[in-house]
Amino acid sequence: MSKIVQIKGKAVPIEGDDIDTDQIMPARFLKEITFDKMGDYLFCDLRFDANGKSLDFILDRPAYQNSVFLFVGKNFGCGSSREHAPQAIKRYGIKAIVGLSFAEIFAGNCKSLGIPLVTVESDILESLYTILKSNSQSEFVLDLEKKIITCASQQFPIDIPEARRQSFLDGTWDSLQLLKEQMALVEKVASHLPYLNHFN
């Protein structure tokens, strides 16, 4: 696993509160047996009509192509616990999300994929939106060590739960990988569990 200390790049604003996982990843795509194409379906119903015609959703506008940040409002990622939503975000190319608040299960799923979610105060989010509206090509730098996000000469404080922040800085954010690296210990513990050893 790699350490995640700084993330640099462009951002796209997804304005509005309570954007749920069904908007992020419509339920009909959950039948896919791998996550490989999830990035293609991100916000699908907001991007295209029933005939596949573009609805000019902000993700598809040329000015916001190749963005690595999402700027979002309150309670982003609420709804179901489907992992497909953060998988779609990651596979689309988003590396971090800055917002007012996040649904807890969504936040945990993002952490396991190496996507930092950081929160800011509402006035700071408005400032970030203003920067993007004046120049969509603005480059932002998220620094998890310093707990700031910067753009040109402007610097804003961010917040993130300390345990999650440390896991990114240490490179221990992938719990599945950690488990695999400790397989000998897993097998030792499993050997003493009665329900895994012919328990009657």
N, C-alpha and C positions, 0 to 999 in steps of 0.2 A: 504493500500500500504506500502511496505517496503522501507526503505532508502537504497540506493546503494552508499556505500562509497569506499569499496575495493573489488576487484575481483582477485582471485588467481587461478593459474592453468597453464596447458600446452597450447601451441599454435600450429596452423597449418598455414603455409604460402600458400596463393593463389596468386601467382605472375601474373603480367600482369595488364594493364590499361583497363578502359572502360568495365569492366565485368558487363553486364547488367542483368536486372531482368529476362529476358527470359533464360539466362544461369543459373541463380540462381534457378529459378522455371519455367520450361517449360510450355508453355501456355496450353497444353492439360490437365494439372492437375487442371486448374482453375474451372473445372466443379464439383469438389468435393464440397459437401454442408457444410462440416465442415473443420476446419483446423487440425483435429486430426492426420492425417497421413502425414502432410506436411513435417515433418522431414525426412521421408523415400524418398522423391523426391528431396531433396536438390542436386543441380548440377547433376541431374539424367543423362542427355545426355553426360556429361563429365565423368561420372562414369561407365556407362554401354553401350554396343552396342545394336543394334536392337533386338538381341536375349537374352539380359539380361546378357551377359558375361562381367565380370569386365574388365575395361580398365586401371586398376591400377592407378586410380586417387588418388591424395595425401590424400584425406580424408579417403580412405579405407586402407591405409597402416598401419600396426600394430603400427608403431612408433608414429603415430599421433592420435591414438584412445583416446577418452575421453578428447579431447582438449576443452577448454572453450573460447579461443581467436582465431579470424581470423586475420592474418596480410595481408593486401591488398594494391594495388597500387592506381592510380588516378581514380577518378570518379566512384568509386565502387557503384553499385546499380542504374546506369543510365537506361534509357529506360522507360518502362511503370510505372505507379504508383501503380501497384498491391501490395496489402498488403501480398499476399501469399509468397513473397520472404522473408521478415523479419520473417513471421510466420514460414517458413521452417527453417530458421537459428536458431530461438529460440527453436523450438521443436527438433532440432537436438542436442541441448545442448550447443550452443554457447552463451556466456553471454556478450561478448563485442567484438568490432572490432576496430583494430588499422590500420590506413591507411594514404595515402597522401591527399585524398579528397573524398567526398561522394556526390552523387546526393541529392538534398535538400528534395524532397518528400520522398525518401527512408530513409533519416536521421530522418525525422519527424515520419514516421511509426515505425522505430526502437525505437525511444524515447517513443512512446505510449505503446510499449511492454516491456519497461524496459531494453533495450539493449543500453548501452552507445557506441557512436561512437566517437573516439578521433583521432586527426590528429597529425602527426609527420613530421619533415623535412625529405627529401629524404636520407640524410646521416644516420639519425637515423634508418630509415626503413631498410637500407642496413645492419646496425649493428645488428638489430633484426633478419634479415634473416641469417646473418652469425652465430649468436648464435645458431639458430635452426639447421643449417646445420652441426655444430660441435657437437651438442647434442640435439636431438629431444625431450629428456625428460626434458629439462630445464623448470623450473617453473618461471612464471612471476607474478608480483603483480602490478595491476593497482590501483593507489590511486587517486581518483577524488578530494579529499580534497586538497592534496598536488600538484596535477597536474603532476604526474610523473608515469613512469612505470619502475620497477626495475627487475633485474635478477641477483641473487647472489650479487656481489659487484658493479655491473654496474647500473647506474641510468640515465634515459633519460627523458627530459621534454615532456609533451604532451599538446595539446590544445583542447579545447571544448568550444562552445559558452556558455557564462556565464549563460544565462537563463536556458539552458538545464542542465548544470552542477549543478546548484542550485536545479533544480527540482528533480534530482537524490538524492542529499544530503538531501533534505527536505522530500523525499518520496511523491512528488506531480507530478510524471511523467505521471501517468495514467489519461488523461483528461476525459475519459469515466467514470472512477470511481469517479472523482471529481464531474462530472455532476450528477451522481446518488446520491451522498451524499448531493447534494443541490437540491433535487427533489422538495421540498416545494417551493423554490424560482423559480425554473423552471416553476412550475404550476402557480405560481402567475403572472409571466411575460406572460405566454401563455394565461392566462385569459383576457389579455388586447390587444391581437393581433387580429385585425379584421378578418384576413384570417383563423383564427382558431375558430372564433365565429360567424358563419352564415353571413359572409360578402356578400353583394349583389353588 
